[in-house]
C-alpha cells in the first residue's frame, strides 16, 4: 500500500515497473556521466478529476496508465542528468505541466546499475546488488517531499560480531555466540533538511555508502540492532543534509555446514525465516 507525504488519499492510480535504459553513445559521454542510465519507475497520480472512474466508470479526463508508461520512456530522452532525484523531479514537473487535471503525483525510481568492463566504456555488465533509489511527491505548490535511498547492501564480516544475553525460555534453541561470521542485508532511506540538498548529482549517496561500509568494517557489535544504530548516528553526525534516516536490516547469517576449529568453516545460505530489524533516527 502506498502512502503520500501530503496526507490520506481517497484514490490514486498509476503505472509501475516502467523500465528505461538511456544509452548515450556519443564520444566522451563517460567523462561526466555513465553512458548507461537504467531505472525502474513507479508513477502514481491523484486528483478529484479521476474519482468518477471509480464511482461511475466515466473516464473523462483519465490519463491511461499506458500513456504514463509512454510518457516516462519518451521523456527520459529529454533528461540530461544521471541522478535519480533530479530524474524524478523532471518527470513529475513535466507531467504536471502536461496534464492540468492532475492535482499531485509521486514518482519513485530504482537504479538498474551497470558498470563498464574497462576504461574504454564500450562494454558493460550489471554492477551488483546495491541500487540507489529516489522518491518525490509534487503538487501544484511544488515539492511536497523528496527521499533518497540505497537498497540491497550485502555485508559479510568474518568476525567481531556477538549475540548473547537474550531471553532464554522453553522456546529458545539458539546458542549464545560471542564471535560469529555475520551476513546481513541492509536497506536505507533518508529525508533532507532542505529539499535542494537532494540534488547533489549522487555525491551524497556516495558518502552514505562510504559510512555504511566503514561502520560495518570497524565496529565490533553485540547485535545487528547496535550496528544499524551506530550507522544511523554516524550518518546524522557526518552528513548535515540528512534530517531523518530509516534503516532496515535482515539477519541472513549463514548456517554452519562444517568447521575445523574457530578459524576454518564451510557455510550455506540461512534457511528462509530471517530476522528483520528496523530503526528510524531524526536529527
N, C-alpha and C positions, 0 to 999 in steps of 0.2 A: 504494500500500500504506500502510495506517495504522500508526502507532506510538503506544505509550502510555507515559507517563512512569513508570508503576508497573512497567513491565517487559514481557517477552515474554508474549504471549497465544496459547494454543493455538487459540482460536477467538474470534470476535466477530461480531456482526451488528447491523444497524440500518436506518435509513431516511435517505436523503439527498434533497437538492433539495426539502425541505419549505418551501414559500413561505408567508409570513404577511404580511398587511398589517393592522395595527391602526389604525383611524381613530377618533379621539376628536373628535367634532363638537360637544362642549359649548362653550358660550360661555366664553372665557378659557382654553381649553386650550393656547393658544400662549404663555401668559405664562411658563411654566417649560419645557415640552417642546413639541416639534413635534406637531401633531395627527396626523401621519403617521409611523408606525413600521413599517418594512419590513425583513424579514430572510429569508435563505436558510439553513436549519438542517440540520445533519447530526447524527444521534444514533446512537451505537454503544454497545452493551451487551455485557458479558461475565459469565461465571459458569459453574460446573460444571453447573448445572441444565439448561443448553442443549446439553451435549455429546451427549446421546442422540439429538438431532435429526440430528446429523452421522453417527453410527455406526449407528443402527437405524431412523431415521425416526420415532422416538417424540417427539411434540410436546407431551407432558405438561409443563405449566409454561411452554411457549414463548409469548412475547408476540408476536403478529403484527406485522409491520412496518407494516401498515395501521393497527393500533391506535396504534402510536407516532406516526404521522402525525396521527391524530385527537387524540391527547394533546397534541402540540405546538401544534396550531392552536387547540384549545379552551382550553388553559391560558394561552395568550397573552392571552386576555381578562382573566385574573386578574393579569397582570403590570402593575404601575402605573408602572414606570420607563421610561427611554429609552436606557440604555446597554447594550451587548451583553454586557459582563462580568456584570452583575447578572442579565441575562436568562438567560444560560447557567447560572448558578448556581441561579436559580429553577427552571428546568426540571429540572436534574439532581437537586436535592434533593427536589423533588416526585415525580419518577419513582422514586427510591429508597424514599421513604415509601409509594408506591403498590404497588410490586412487591417483596416480600421476597426473591424468588429471584434478584434482580439483585445481583451482588457489587460491581459498579462500572460506570461508564459515562463516556463522553466526549461532550460536546456542543460543537459548533462552530457559529458563526453568522457570516454575512457580511452587512453592511448593504446594503439596497436603498434608496439615498438619493433623497429628493425635497426640493425647496426651494419655498418659497412664491413665487408670482409677485409679490406685493406684501405690504405690512404687514397687509392685511386677512386674510391666511392662509385664503383660501377656495379659491383655485386653486393647483395645484402642478404642477411639471414635474420630470423626472429631473435630478439635480444634478451630473452629471459623472462622471468615471471613478474618482475616489478613493472607496474603500469601506473603512470600518472593519471589523475582524474581531476575534473573540474565540474562545478555546477553553478549556474547563475539563474536567478529569478529577476525578471524585469517586468515593470508595468508602465503605464503612461507617465508615471512620475519619475522613472529612471530605475536604477539598480535597487532592488529590494534586499538581496543577499547574494554573496558570492562565497563559494567554498572551494578549497583545493584539497587534494589527497594523493596518497600513494598507496596502492593496493598490491598485495602479492609478495611482500617480503618473505623469503625463506631463509631462516637463520639457524645455523648449526654451530654450537660451541662444544668443544671436546671435553671440557671440564669446568670446574668453578661454579657449578650450579647445584643447589641443595633443595630438598623439600622434606622437612621433618617437623615434629611437634604439633601436627594437626590432630583433630579429634579422632580417637580410636574407640570403636564400639563394635557391636555384633555385625555391622555391615562393612567393616574395614578389612580389606585384604592387601592394600598397598603397603609395601615396606617403607620404612623411613630411609631416605637416601641423603647422604652428606656430600657426594661428589658424583654427578651424573653427566653423561653427554646429553645436551639439551637441543632438541629440534623444535622450533616454534615458527608459526606463521604470524604475520602482523599486517594489519591494515590501519592507515591513519587518515583522518580528515581534519582540516583546520579552517577556522574563520579568521577574519582580518580585523585589526584595529581601525583600519581605513580601507575602504574598497579599492582605492587607487593602488594600494600596495600589492594587490593581487597580480598586477600586470607588470611582472618583472622579467618577462621572456624566459621563464623557467629557472632563474637564479635562486629563488627561494626554495624551490623543490630540491635543488642540488644541495643546499645547506641542510635541509631536513634529512635527506639520505645520509649525508655525512654524519650527522649527530646520531641517528638510529644505529648505524654500524659501529660508531665509536663507543657508544654506551654498551652495546651488546658484547663487544670485544673486551672492554676494560673492566666491566662491573661484575664482581662476583656476588651472586644473589642467593637469597633464601627462598625465592618463589618467582614465578613469572609475573605476578602482580607487582613485585618490587622492581622488576626490570622495566615494566611499562610506566610505572610511576616515575622512576629515575629518568626515563626518556622524556616523558612529558614535562617534567620540571626543567630539564636542560633545554628543551625546545623553547619554552617560555622565557627562560633566562637569557638565551643567546640570540633569539630572533624576535625583536620587539614588534615586528609587524603582525605576529600571531596573537590574536585575542583569546582564542579558545582552541583546544585540541582534543580530539576524540581518538582514542587508541583501542583497538580490539585485537587480542591475541588468541591464537589457538595453540593448545599444547599438543604437539604432534611428535612428542618424544618417541624414538624408535624402540621397539621391543627387542630384547636381547635374545639372540639365537644361540650364541656360544661365546665363552670368554676364557682367556688364559691369563688369569690374574687381572689386576686393575688396568694394565697397560694395553692389552690387545683384546679386541672383541669383534664379533660379527653381529650385525643388527638387521632388522627388517622393518618395513613400514608398520606403524602402530595400527591396531585394529580400529574399525570405524568410529566407535564412541570417542569423542575428544573433549577436552576441557576448553571452555570459552570464557575469556576474561576481558572485561571492558573497563574503561576509565575515561572520564571527562575532567579536564582541568581548565580553569579560566584564570585570566590574569587578575 
